[in-house]
Amino acid sequence: MPLDPSIKSVLVIGSGPIVIGQACEFDYSGTQACRVLRAEGIRVILVNSNPATIMTDPEFADATYIGADIPAIQRGENRELFRGIVEKVGGESAKSVICHTMDEIFAAVVQLNYPVVVRPSFTMGGLGSGIAFNAEELSQIAGTGLRHSPTSEVLLEESILGWKEYELEVMRDHKDNVVIVCTIENLDPMGTHTGDSITVAPAMTLTDVEYQKLRDLSIDIIREVGVATGGCNIQFAVNPENGRIIVIEMNPRVSRSSALASKATGFPIAKIATKLAIGYTLDEIQNDIT
């Protein structure tokens, strides 16, 4: 097993301050990471400002590299870079405009029309995002998005309200092995935030042709973005009337959806992502399911 012998200690950055009933999935994933690292004989240094998490229990830490490198995070999280990647691999994104000021935002909505979706760059949990149906709502939502985005950047895009929403959990190692862990279908149509939506795994209403398209796009995207040691979550919208597929976004990391997928399938995504980050490859890791 090619565990990287140079790794003696690992700093795990925890989920931070979360409120009761929200984002426990990040604690679930971080706890898995701590347990795997200690089982490998690695000293675990945990940084987490929230004492009300499982991972901060004394037995979990004594300190991976976070699974994606900085350029990969940029390619996955920067809206304009990601659009270019989707286009390069033959996928389609929603029509959109990148904005950095309120003047740019109100100019963009003229060509996109209402309702318009607001997506800030580099925020988590839907912070600062939403759907604006008029100028007043756009001013409020986009203004919040600009404030919360560390790069003061929001993406305005055409509305795909009412479309079917799917997510694929994908993992890749540094030898370019890729696996699709599972598909997730949102019971609610596009427009309901993932954190509030009922989801089903595996997806129930995809045709095989649609599934193969989503699968191929997911593999091409994770390779092009460059996530080489771990999992990611890629979200799609499918128009139920004509089958048009749009790539919504990706999280180039283990996400809230990854924790849900782990529980639904039994496949421990955070555990395996941690092993990949310290040198293992997918073909060397025992599959806990089979």
C-alpha positions as CSV (number, residue, x, y, z in Angstrom):
1,M,0.0,0.0,0.0
2,P,1.6,3.3,-1.0
3,L,0.8,5.3,2.1
4,D,3.0,8.4,1.8
5,P,5.6,7.8,4.5
6,S,6.5,11.5,4.6
7,I,3.2,12.3,6.2
8,K,3.7,12.2,10.0
9,S,0.9,14.6,11.1
10,V,-2.1,16.1,9.5
11,L,-4.0,19.3,10.2
12,V,-7.8,18.7,9.9
13,I,-9.8,21.9,9.5
14,G,-13.2,21.2,11.1
15,S,-16.7,22.4,10.4
16,G,-16.5,25.5,12.6
17,P,-19.4,27.2,14.2
18,I,-22.7,25.6,13.1
19,V,-26.1,25.9,14.7
20,I,-28.1,23.0,16.1
21,G,-29.9,21.2,13.3
22,Q,-27.7,22.5,10.5
23,A,-24.6,21.2,8.7
24,C,-24.1,18.2,10.9
25,E,-23.0,16.4,7.7
26,F,-19.7,18.3,7.8
27,D,-19.0,17.0,11.3
28,Y,-19.9,13.5,10.2
29,S,-17.3,13.8,7.4
30,G,-14.6,15.3,9.5
31,T,-15.1,12.7,12.2
32,Q,-14.5,10.0,9.6
33,A,-11.3,11.7,8.4
34,C,-9.9,11.9,12.0
35,R,-10.7,8.2,12.6
36,V,-9.0,7.1,9.3
37,L,-5.9,9.2,9.9
38,R,-5.4,7.9,13.4
39,A,-6.0,4.3,12.2
40,E,-3.1,4.9,9.8
41,G,-0.8,5.9,12.7
42,I,-0.8,9.6,11.7
43,R,-0.9,12.3,14.3
44,V,-4.1,14.3,14.0
45,I,-4.2,18.0,14.8
46,L,-7.8,19.3,14.7
47,V,-8.7,22.9,14.3
48,N,-12.4,23.5,15.0
49,S,-14.0,26.3,16.9
50,N,-17.2,24.4,17.7
51,P,-17.0,22.3,20.8
52,A,-20.5,20.8,20.2
53,T,-19.3,18.5,17.4
54,I,-18.4,14.8,17.6
55,M,-15.0,15.4,16.0
56,T,-13.9,17.5,19.0
57,D,-14.4,14.6,21.4
58,P,-11.0,13.9,23.0
59,E,-10.5,10.5,21.4
60,F,-10.7,11.7,17.8
61,A,-7.7,13.9,17.5
62,D,-4.1,14.1,19.0
63,A,-3.2,16.8,13.2
64,T,-4.1,15.6,4.8
65,Y,-3.8,17.6,3.0
66,I,-7.2,19.0,2.0
67,G,-8.2,16.8,-0.9
68,A,-8.1,19.4,-3.7
69,D,-5.2,21.7,-4.4
70,I,-5.7,25.5,-4.7
71,P,-5.9,25.6,-8.6
72,A,-8.5,22.8,-8.5
73,I,-10.6,24.7,-5.9
74,Q,-10.4,27.8,-8.1
75,R,-11.5,25.8,-11.2
76,G,-14.4,24.3,-9.3
77,E,-15.6,27.3,-7.3
78,N,-14.9,30.2,-9.6
79,R,-18.0,30.5,-11.7
80,E,-16.4,31.8,-14.9
81,L,-13.6,29.2,-14.9
82,F,-16.1,26.4,-14.3
83,R,-18.3,27.6,-17.2
84,G,-15.2,27.4,-19.4
85,I,-14.5,23.8,-18.2
86,V,-18.1,22.7,-18.8
87,E,-18.0,24.1,-22.3
88,K,-14.6,22.5,-23.0
89,V,-16.0,19.0,-22.1
90,G,-19.1,19.4,-24.3
91,G,-21.5,20.3,-21.5
92,E,-24.0,23.2,-21.3
93,S,-24.3,25.8,-18.6
94,A,-27.3,28.1,-18.0
95,K,-27.0,31.5,-19.8
96,S,-25.4,33.7,-17.3
97,V,-23.4,36.9,-16.6
98,I,-20.6,37.5,-14.0
99,C,-21.1,40.7,-12.0
100,H,-19.1,42.6,-9.4
101,T,-21.3,45.7,-8.8
102,M,-25.0,46.4,-8.5
103,D,-24.8,48.4,-11.8
104,E,-23.5,45.4,-13.6
105,I,-26.2,43.2,-12.0
106,F,-29.1,45.5,-13.2
107,A,-27.5,45.7,-16.7
108,A,-27.3,41.9,-16.8
109,V,-30.9,41.2,-15.9
110,V,-32.0,43.2,-19.0
111,Q,-30.7,40.4,-21.2
112,L,-31.5,37.5,-18.9
113,N,-35.1,38.6,-17.9
114,Y,-36.8,37.8,-14.6
115,P,-36.9,35.5,-12.7
116,V,-33.1,35.4,-12.4
117,V,-30.9,33.1,-10.2
118,V,-28.2,34.7,-8.0
119,R,-25.2,32.6,-7.2
120,P,-22.3,34.2,-5.2
121,S,-18.8,32.8,-5.7
122,F,-17.0,31.0,-2.8
123,T,-19.9,30.8,-0.3
124,M,-21.3,27.8,1.4
125,G,-24.8,26.6,2.3
126,G,-26.5,28.8,-0.2
127,L,-25.3,32.0,1.6
128,G,-26.3,35.0,-0.4
129,S,-28.0,33.0,-3.2
130,G,-31.6,33.0,-4.3
131,I,-34.1,33.7,-7.0
132,A,-35.2,37.2,-7.8
133,F,-38.6,37.8,-9.5
134,N,-38.3,41.6,-9.6
135,A,-35.9,44.5,-9.1
136,E,-36.6,44.9,-5.4
137,E,-35.8,41.2,-4.7
138,L,-32.7,41.4,-7.0
139,S,-31.4,44.3,-5.1
140,Q,-31.8,42.5,-1.8
141,I,-30.5,39.1,-2.8
142,A,-27.6,40.2,-5.0
143,G,-26.5,42.9,-2.5
144,T,-26.3,40.2,0.1
145,G,-24.4,37.9,-2.3
146,L,-21.8,40.6,-3.1
147,R,-21.3,41.2,0.6
148,H,-20.8,37.6,1.5
149,S,-18.7,36.6,-1.5
150,P,-15.0,37.0,-0.5
151,T,-14.3,38.1,-4.2
152,S,-17.4,40.3,-4.3
153,E,-18.6,38.3,-7.3
154,V,-22.0,36.9,-8.2
155,L,-23.3,35.0,-11.1
156,L,-26.7,35.9,-12.5
157,E,-28.2,33.1,-14.6
158,E,-31.3,32.2,-16.5
159,S,-34.0,30.6,-14.4
160,I,-34.5,26.9,-14.7
161,L,-37.3,26.8,-12.1
162,G,-39.3,23.6,-12.4
163,W,-36.6,21.5,-14.0
164,K,-35.6,18.2,-12.4
165,E,-32.5,18.4,-10.3
166,Y,-29.9,15.6,-10.0
167,E,-26.5,15.2,-8.2
168,L,-23.7,12.7,-8.9
169,E,-21.1,11.8,-6.2
170,V,-17.8,11.2,-8.0
171,M,-14.4,10.2,-6.7
172,R,-11.0,10.3,-8.4
173,D,-7.5,9.3,-7.4
174,H,-4.1,10.5,-8.5
175,K,-3.8,7.6,-11.0
176,D,-7.0,8.9,-12.7
177,N,-9.3,6.1,-11.5
178,V,-12.8,7.5,-11.3
179,V,-15.9,6.0,-9.7
180,I,-19.5,7.3,-9.6
181,V,-20.6,6.5,-6.0
182,C,-24.3,7.2,-6.6
183,T,-26.9,9.4,-8.2
184,I,-29.2,11.6,-6.1
185,E,-32.5,13.0,-7.3
186,N,-34.2,15.9,-5.7
187,L,-37.9,15.2,-5.1
188,D,-38.5,19.0,-5.3
189,P,-37.9,20.7,-8.7
190,M,-35.2,23.3,-9.2
191,G,-35.7,26.3,-7.0
192,T,-35.6,24.5,-3.6
193,H,-32.2,24.7,-1.9
194,T,-30.6,21.3,-1.5
195,G,-30.4,21.7,2.2
196,D,-34.2,22.0,2.3
197,S,-35.1,19.5,-0.3
198,I,-36.1,15.9,0.0
199,T,-33.7,13.7,-2.0
200,V,-33.7,10.1,-3.2
201,A,-30.7,7.9,-3.9
202,P,-30.4,6.4,-6.4
203,A,-32.2,8.7,-8.9
204,M,-35.5,7.2,-9.9
205,T,-36.7,9.0,-13.0
206,L,-33.6,9.2,-15.2
207,T,-33.6,7.3,-18.5
208,D,-30.5,5.3,-19.1
209,V,-29.5,7.6,-21.9
210,E,-29.7,10.6,-19.6
211,Y,-27.8,8.8,-16.8
212,Q,-25.0,7.9,-19.2
213,K,-24.8,11.6,-20.3
214,L,-24.6,12.8,-16.7
215,R,-22.0,10.1,-15.9
216,D,-19.8,11.0,-18.8
217,L,-20.0,14.7,-18.1
218,S,-19.2,14.1,-14.4
219,I,-16.1,12.1,-15.2
220,D,-14.9,14.7,-17.8
221,I,-15.5,17.5,-15.4
222,I,-13.7,16.0,-12.4
223,R,-10.7,15.3,-14.6
224,E,-10.6,18.7,-16.2
225,V,-11.1,20.5,-12.8
226,G,-8.3,18.4,-11.4
227,V,-9.7,16.9,-8.2
228,A,-7.1,14.1,-7.8
229,T,-7.5,12.9,-4.3
230,G,-11.0,12.6,-3.2
231,G,-14.7,13.2,-3.8
232,C,-16.8,15.9,-5.4
233,N,-20.4,16.6,-5.9
234,I,-21.7,17.7,-9.4
235,Q,-25.2,19.1,-9.8
236,F,-27.3,18.9,-12.9
237,A,-30.7,20.2,-14.1
238,V,-32.8,18.3,-16.7
239,N,-35.7,19.9,-18.6
240,P,-38.5,17.4,-18.2
241,E,-40.1,18.6,-21.5
242,N,-37.2,18.2,-23.9
243,G,-34.3,16.5,-21.9
244,R,-32.0,19.5,-22.1
245,I,-29.2,19.0,-19.6
246,I,-27.5,21.9,-17.8
247,V,-24.5,21.6,-15.5
248,I,-25.4,23.7,-12.4
249,E,-22.2,23.6,-10.4
250,M,-19.8,21.4,-8.5
251,N,-18.3,21.2,-5.1
252,P,-14.6,20.2,-5.6
253,R,-14.6,18.5,-2.1
254,V,-16.6,16.3,0.1
255,S,-19.9,18.1,0.7
256,R,-23.2,18.0,2.6
257,S,-24.6,15.8,-0.2
258,S,-21.6,13.4,0.2
259,A,-22.5,12.7,3.7
260,L,-26.1,12.0,2.7
261,A,-24.9,9.8,-0.1
262,S,-22.7,7.9,2.3
263,K,-25.6,7.1,4.6
264,A,-27.9,6.2,1.7
265,T,-25.4,3.8,0.0
266,G,-23.2,2.7,2.8
267,F,-20.2,3.9,0.8
268,P,-18.0,5.9,3.2
269,I,-17.0,8.8,1.0
270,A,-15.2,10.9,3.6
271,K,-13.2,7.9,4.8
272,I,-12.1,6.9,1.3
273,A,-11.4,10.5,0.4
274,T,-9.1,10.7,3.4
275,K,-7.2,7.6,2.3
276,L,-6.8,9.0,-1.2
277,A,-5.4,12.2,0.3
278,I,-2.6,10.3,2.1
279,G,-1.4,8.3,-0.9
280,Y,-3.7,5.4,-1.5
281,T,-5.5,4.7,-4.9
282,L,-9.1,3.5,-5.3
283,D,-8.0,0.1,-6.5
284,E,-6.1,-0.5,-3.2
285,I,-8.9,0.5,-0.8
286,Q,-11.3,-2.2,0.5
287,N,-14.8,-1.5,-0.7
288,D,-16.9,-1.5,2.5
289,I,-20.1,-2.4,0.6
290,T,-19.0,-5.4,-1.4
